[in-house]
């Protein structure tokens, strides 16, 4: 990391204040060396710590983003990233989200993994053994920037765009469904928003979890029992239509629903 602590804290405070008051700020990348991922993750960590100190929230999971090559091509970022999930960011299927709490909501659907044990060694066997169950999920994507995701350091610093998640209606043991073959469709009323297959996520969504486990160990924050892990969008990330129930179905795993209320 090449950026001084004062700059890390200042940028994290800007992002925190923007999230709380719901406004946008300029990209942070001009203040960071190109591709300085360590500094970007330090900002994200401080951003999360500010939420914990000032709002009293606690960490309950993490998300992996940019795992779908089609999504990477669309936004011009060609490697995964991760963000932190707090308890005030987790909702049950059927939730109505107030539009006033977000800048510019985007919708994506993916497989969520819930852990039953810590992952202290990121081998495929250890990762698979640590999973309690899988379920469909929406990720609630909202950036503090007015525009696209920017550079990789911009999205990492802003908690990888994660502003929450909606958990699905069913829980399935890991291994009971071939996640490489599942098909996902998001609809809003009679309109299809996006679709995809599980193999679009790094070949298999479990590969995203393994990448996250390796990264978490390397950065000194290993994945812990009880955490919810989002593995990355199966389809495209699209604008979230307001005032209509959105439904994501994943074959073999069930569905998740949510509505954004433009008047709330």
Secondary structure, 3 states (H helix, E strand, C coil): CCCCHHHHHHHHHHHHHHHHHCCCCCCCHHHCCCCCHHHHHHHHHHHHHHHHHHHCCCEEEEEEECCEHHHHHHHCCCCCEEEEEEHHHEEECCEEEEHHHCCCCEEEEEEEEEECCCECCCCHHHHHHHEEEEEEEEEEECCCCCCCCCCHHHHHHCHHHEEEEEECCCCECCCCCCCCCCEEEEEECCEEEEEEEHHHECCCHHHHHHHHHHHHHHCCCCECCCCEEECCCCCCCEECCECCCEEEEECCCEEEEEEEECCC
